[in-house]
Amino acid sequence: MKIKDLCEDERPREKMLDKGADTLSNTELLAILLRTGTEKMNVIDVARELLKSGENKLNEIATMSVEVLCRINGIGPSKAVTLAAAFELGRRCAAEKAIDIRTAITSPKTVFRMMLPILRGLDHEECWILFLNRANYLISKEKLSSGGLDSTTLDCRHILKKALEKKASGIIIVHNHPSGSALPGSADIQSTRQLDRALKACDISLLDHVVIAQDNYYSFADEELVQC
């Protein structure tokens, strides 16, 4: 059945205009982004195929690359790019909501809540720096590096330069483990200790290094692997 053959209140766009976005199912919301179907499937059917490919989980679809999305029946490059852009906007919106510069960062749990929307679901490691003032309020955050499946880099000189430029009194390193285990490897521990020594020489504190893996985290400060 084609979309135009459905009752008006069953068409996703009309339903959203009449009743609001919160009344639509995930399938209907995806159908609005997809806009059109194929000769054999209407846009609702294509949306169902998309959900099925992600095990009916939006988080799974959000991690799909444009290339992977294009393998789904009824989705070409244009639709794939639209979907990827929508999910990226969602991630950025969640990240903005999670960050409140008026709140002091006093625990790894605060860091975890702040960075989880950015790092959840990535298939590669990313390393971020949080720059803090003397009262532990956030000055800014910046992505330091983006690595492969199981590697990230701590460039001591670059981090020190950035911290001095921003007049930060302390920094927190955050990176993710796509493997699902938040436990740091020997390379993580060694590079963190090197960074700690370099920062202390310039009277800047490495307050913590938080490793995020799915919905859990590991704090170097909690385990006393860095001295705040």
N, C-alpha and C positions, 0 to 999 in steps of 0.2 A: 504494500500500500504506500502510495506517495504521500508526502507531508500535506500537500494541498487537499488530499482526500480526507484528512482527519478533521474532526470537529474543531472549530476555532479555538475553544478552550483547552484542546489537547495539543495544540501546536506550541512548541517551546517558547518562541518569541512572544506570541500573543499571550500565553499564560504568564510569562514574566512581566509583561507590561500591565496585565490586569491584576495579578495577585502578588507580585514581588519575587525576587530571585530566590528567597529562602524557601519558597514553596516547590521549587523544581528539584527533581532528582539529579544525581550525578550524571546520569545518561542524558537528561534533557539539557543540562548546562554544557556538557561537552558537545552536544548537537548544535547548540548556538554558535560555539566556536568553529565547528566544522563547516557550518552553513549549508552544504549541499551533500547529497549522497551520490550514488552511482546509478547506472542503468538498472542494475539488479537489486540494489539496496537503497532504501531511503536513508536520510541522515541519522535517524534514530537507530537504525540497524548498524550503521557504521560506528556510531558511538558505543553501542553494545559490544561490538567486536573489539573496540579499543579498550574498554573496561575489562573485558575477558582476558585480553593479552596482558593486562597488569594485575591479574588475579583479583579483579574488582576492588583494587586499592589505588586511590589517587596518588599516594606516595610512590608507588611503583611506576606509574605513568610519568610522574614528575621527573624521575631520574633517567628516562629514556632519551637518547640522543635523537636528533633529527633523522639520522640514517636509520635507526631502529624503528621510529614511528612510520617511516616511509614503507616499511615492510608489511604494514598492516593493510589489509584489503580496504580500499576506498580512501586511503590517505596518501596524498602526494606531497611534494616539497612545500607547496604553499600552505597547506593545512598543517603540516608538521611544524613549520616555522611559527605559525600562529599559536599552536598548542605550547611549544617550547617557550615562546614569549610570555604567554599567559601564566605559566607555572613559574617562570623567573620573576615576573612581577609579584606573584603571590609570595615567593620567598623573600623578596626585598621588602614587601609590606610587613611580613612577619618579623623581619630583622629590625625594621624601624620601630615597630611596636615594642620589641623586646628591650630596646636600648633607651634608657632614661638618663640623660647626662646629669640630672639633678640628684641621682641616687649614688651614694658612695659604694664602691665595689669592695666588699669586706669579706667575701667568702668564695670558694671555688664554685659553690652552688649557684651564686649570682652569675658568675662567668659562664657556667654551663647553660643556664636559662637564656643568657644573652646570645650565645653563639650557636646553640643547637639549631635554630631555624636556618642558619647559613650553611652549616656543615653536615646536617642530617641528609643521608641518602647519596652522598657523593661517592663515586667509584674510584677516586684518587685522593691523595693526601693534599691538604692545604694547610699552610701555616699563617697565622694571624698574630698581630701585635696589638695589645691594648696599651695606650699611653695614658698614665695617670698623673695627677698633680699630688701635692703633699697630703691633701685630705682624702686621697684615693678616689677622687671624682674623675670620670673619663674625660680626657682631652680629645682624643680621637682614636679610631681603630684603622688598621691598614693591613691588607693582605701582603705577606712577605714573600710567599712562594707557593707554587702549585706543582706538585710532583706526580710521580707515577702511582702504581697501586700500593706500594709499601715504602715510599721514601719521601722525605721532605728535608729541607736544608735550613740551617740556622747560620746566617752570615753575620758574624759578630761585628765586623766593621760597619756594615750597612745598618744594622739595628742600632748600634751606638750613635752613628751619625744622625739617624732619624730621631732618636730620643733627645739628643742635644738640640737639634733644630726645633723640636716641639717643647723644649724646656720641661721635659717630663722628669718627675722625681722618682717614678717607678714604672715598670712595665710588667705586663703579663703576657706570656706566650701561650697561644692556643693552637693546637692542631688536632686533626681527626685521624682515626684509624679505620679505614674501610673494612678491615678484617672482622670487626665486631668485638675485638678484645681491646680494652683501654690500657692494658699494662704496657709500660714503655719498654722499648728495646734498649740494648746496651748503647747503641748509637745515640738514642734520645737522651739517655742519662749523661753520656760523655759530652755531647754538644751543649747541653743545658749547663753543666758545671763550667765549661769553658766560657760560656756567655755570662754566667754569674760573676766570674772573676773579672772579665773585661769591663762589665758595668760598674762593679764596686770600685775599680780604679778611677772612675769618673764620678763617684758619689751618686750613682743611680742604682736603685734596688731592683733586683729581679724578684718580684713579689710572688710569682707562681708560674708554673708551666702546667697547663691543664690539657689533658688528652681526652678527646671525646670520641666515643664509639657507640653509635646508635643511640640508645637512651641511657647510657651510663658514662661515667667519667673517672679519671684518675688525676689526683692533685699532687704535684711534687712537694708543695708546701705542707700538705697534710701528712705526707710521708717523711717530711724533714729532709728531703733531697736538695732543697734550696733553703738558705737561711735568710728570711725576710728582714 
